Amino acid sequence: MKLWMSGRIDHDIADDHFRTVLNSVEQTVNFAIKDKDYGASIESWDVIVVIYKEKTEDFFRYNARAKETDIEISIDYDAFKSSDVKTGKALFFDALVRSLERLKGDKKIKDFAFDKAIDDIRNIATMH
């Protein structure tokens, strides 16, 4: 499995801060999970982080044929806007865990070790 991340942010979120956090989390997670086997159901874990003042609805879709997710998950606007890099990363890691917890209930995903993946992301988060 490989994590792909992108984002949509409100106009007054600092793009440099957002990109620094996003790139760091994506690279850290991909490096840590590159040799892990969570099962065959998800090859591309695609997550779009959404940071807007206005509340947005989280979105979760799984494509069994492509073995990929299409996730949009929100991060608290005020918390991110006032965050330093370490706190911003913690918010991103929390969003990733929430995305896996939500996908865990998708009955179309039959071969995936959700608990192992969630534990791994939590452990990665504590080290970064």
Secondary structure, 3 states (H helix, E strand, C coil): CEEEEEEEECCCCCHHHHHHHHHHHHHHHHHHHCCCCCCCCCCEEEEEEEECCCCCCCEEEEECCCCEEEEEEECCHHHHHCCCHHHHHHHHHHHHHHHHHHHCCCCCCCCCCHHHHHHHHHHHHHHC
